[in-house]
Amino acid sequence: MRMQPAATAILVATCDSRVAGPIQVAATPIGLCATAFGRWGDPLRFARKLPHGVRPEAGRNAHIDRFAAELARWDAGALPRFGGAVDLAGVPPFIAAVLAALRDIRRGDVVSYGQLAALAGNPRAARAVGQAMRRNPLPLVIPCHRVIAHGGRIGGFTPGTDAKRVLLAHEGVVLP
């Protein structure tokens, strides 16, 4: 994962998902840098995820094309996790560690905030992990919907718990 200052060019496109609806996606030449759910999200929230001082342009590059192809495979139930390069410029080290650990959680698996904290190397940081999930610039690619509360409860999710249930159910996880 890249953590230096963001590249100067950001391309933005919308990819369609049968399950998740339209997804806004942004990429630098280095990798994906932001995604947001159109069906459940706020376009202004997506714009706030983009690096300050960089003017996005409509268009696609190889990173967006790969995401679109993987999204189609995910919709069909065939993709265990999204691959490809990501550009997490400016993400603080703790959040970067949490996001790196989270990226390894496979489709159909869930972890608690405490378990994710341990995977990220800080087992006492469950609450901080929750805050890191709020700052995840790449939902679905970095699957924060796979993090649940202690005891198997659904837990929070920025687009809402109904959206989280839809995504988890699509991946074969049903929670009470």
C-alpha positions as CSV (number, residue, x, y, z in Angstrom):
1,M,0.0,0.0,0.0
2,R,1.3,3.4,-0.9
3,M,1.4,6.1,1.8
4,Q,3.3,9.0,0.3
5,P,1.6,12.1,-1.0
6,A,-1.1,11.4,-3.6
7,A,-0.5,11.5,-7.3
8,T,-1.7,14.6,-9.1
9,A,-4.2,12.8,-11.4
10,I,-7.4,11.3,-10.1
11,L,-9.9,9.7,-12.4
12,V,-13.5,9.1,-11.3
13,A,-16.1,6.8,-12.7
14,T,-19.2,4.9,-11.7
15,C,-19.4,1.2,-11.8
16,D,-22.6,-0.7,-11.5
17,S,-23.3,-3.6,-9.1
18,R,-26.3,-5.8,-9.2
19,V,-26.0,-6.2,-5.4
20,A,-24.6,-2.9,-4.2
21,G,-26.0,-0.5,-6.8
22,P,-23.9,2.2,-8.4
23,I,-20.4,2.6,-6.9
24,Q,-18.4,5.7,-7.4
25,V,-14.7,4.8,-7.7
26,A,-11.6,7.0,-7.9
27,A,-8.1,6.0,-8.9
28,T,-4.7,7.6,-9.2
29,P,-2.0,6.1,-11.5
30,I,-0.9,4.1,-8.4
31,G,-4.2,2.5,-7.5
32,L,-7.7,2.9,-6.2
33,C,-8.0,5.7,-3.7
34,A,-11.7,6.0,-2.9
35,T,-15.1,4.2,-3.4
36,A,-18.6,5.1,-2.3
37,F,-21.9,3.4,-2.6
38,G,-24.4,5.4,-4.7
39,R,-27.5,3.6,-3.6
40,W,-26.7,4.0,0.1
41,G,-24.2,6.8,0.1
42,D,-23.8,10.5,-0.2
43,P,-21.9,11.9,-3.3
44,L,-20.5,14.7,-1.1
45,R,-19.0,12.1,1.2
46,F,-17.2,10.5,-1.7
47,A,-15.8,13.9,-2.7
48,R,-14.5,14.4,0.8
49,K,-12.5,11.1,0.5
50,L,-10.5,12.5,-2.3
51,P,-7.1,14.1,-1.6
52,H,-7.3,17.8,-1.0
53,G,-5.9,20.0,-3.8
54,V,-6.4,17.4,-6.5
55,R,-9.0,18.0,-9.0
56,P,-10.7,14.7,-10.2
57,E,-11.5,14.1,-13.8
58,A,-14.1,11.8,-15.3
59,G,-12.5,8.8,-16.9
60,R,-11.1,5.3,-16.3
61,N,-7.7,3.7,-16.0
62,A,-6.5,0.2,-15.6
63,H,-7.3,0.2,-11.8
64,I,-10.9,1.3,-12.4
65,D,-11.3,-1.3,-15.2
66,R,-9.9,-4.0,-12.9
67,F,-12.3,-3.0,-10.1
68,A,-15.3,-3.1,-12.6
69,A,-14.3,-6.6,-13.7
70,E,-13.8,-7.8,-10.1
71,L,-17.1,-6.2,-9.1
72,A,-18.9,-8.3,-11.8
73,R,-17.2,-11.4,-10.4
74,W,-18.2,-10.4,-6.8
75,D,-21.8,-9.9,-8.0
76,A,-21.7,-13.4,-9.4
77,G,-20.4,-14.8,-6.1
78,A,-17.0,-15.8,-7.5
79,L,-14.6,-13.3,-5.9
80,P,-13.2,-14.1,-2.4
81,R,-11.7,-10.6,-2.1
82,F,-10.8,-7.6,-4.2
83,G,-7.2,-7.4,-5.4
84,G,-5.4,-4.8,-7.2
85,A,-3.3,-1.8,-6.1
86,V,-4.6,0.8,-3.7
87,D,-3.3,4.3,-3.1
88,L,-3.8,5.2,0.6
89,A,-1.7,8.4,0.6
90,G,-2.1,10.3,3.8
91,V,-3.7,7.5,5.8
92,P,-2.3,7.5,9.3
93,P,-0.1,4.4,10.2
94,F,-2.6,2.9,12.7
95,I,-5.5,3.1,10.2
96,A,-3.3,1.8,7.4
97,A,-2.4,-1.3,9.6
98,V,-6.1,-1.8,10.3
99,L,-7.0,-1.5,6.7
100,A,-4.2,-3.9,5.6
101,A,-5.5,-6.5,8.1
102,L,-9.0,-6.0,7.0
103,R,-8.2,-6.4,3.4
104,D,-7.2,-10.1,4.2
105,I,-10.7,-11.0,5.5
106,R,-12.2,-13.2,2.9
107,R,-15.8,-13.3,1.6
108,G,-18.0,-15.2,3.9
109,D,-15.9,-14.5,7.0
110,V,-16.5,-11.9,9.6
111,V,-14.4,-10.7,12.5
112,S,-15.2,-8.6,15.6
113,Y,-13.6,-5.2,16.1
114,G,-11.5,-6.8,18.9
115,Q,-10.3,-9.6,16.6
116,L,-9.4,-7.0,13.9
117,A,-7.5,-5.0,16.4
118,A,-5.5,-8.1,17.3
119,L,-4.9,-8.8,13.6
120,A,-3.6,-5.3,13.2
121,G,-1.1,-5.7,16.0
122,N,-3.0,-3.9,18.8
123,P,-5.4,-6.2,20.6
124,R,-6.6,-3.5,23.0
125,A,-7.7,-1.1,20.3
126,A,-11.2,-2.3,19.4
127,R,-12.8,1.1,19.8
128,A,-10.0,2.7,17.7
129,V,-10.7,0.1,15.0
130,G,-14.3,1.2,14.9
131,Q,-13.1,4.8,14.2
132,A,-10.7,3.5,11.6
133,M,-13.6,1.8,9.8
134,R,-15.4,5.2,9.6
135,R,-12.3,6.5,7.7
136,N,-12.1,3.6,5.3
137,P,-11.8,5.3,1.9
138,L,-12.4,2.0,0.0
139,P,-15.5,0.2,1.3
140,L,-16.0,-3.1,-0.5
141,V,-12.4,-3.2,-1.7
142,I,-11.3,-3.0,2.0
143,P,-14.4,-4.8,3.3
144,C,-15.4,-3.0,6.5
145,H,-18.8,-4.6,6.2
146,R,-17.2,-7.9,7.4
147,V,-16.5,-6.4,10.8
148,I,-19.2,-7.1,13.4
149,A,-19.7,-6.2,17.0
150,H,-18.7,-8.5,19.9
151,G,-21.2,-11.4,20.4
152,G,-22.2,-11.5,16.7
153,R,-24.3,-8.3,16.6
154,I,-24.3,-6.4,13.3
155,G,-22.4,-3.4,14.5
156,G,-22.2,-0.1,12.7
157,F,-21.7,0.7,9.0
158,T,-21.6,4.2,7.5
159,P,-24.2,3.4,4.8
160,G,-26.5,1.8,7.4
161,T,-27.0,-1.6,8.9
162,D,-29.5,-2.6,6.2
163,A,-26.8,-2.1,3.6
164,K,-24.4,-4.1,5.7
165,R,-26.9,-7.0,6.0
166,V,-27.4,-7.0,2.2
167,L,-23.6,-7.1,1.6
168,L,-23.1,-9.9,4.2
169,A,-26.1,-11.9,3.0
170,H,-24.7,-11.7,-0.6
171,E,-21.5,-13.2,0.8
172,G,-23.3,-16.0,2.7
173,V,-23.3,-14.4,6.2
174,V,-26.6,-14.1,7.9
175,L,-26.6,-12.3,11.3
176,P,-29.5,-12.1,13.8
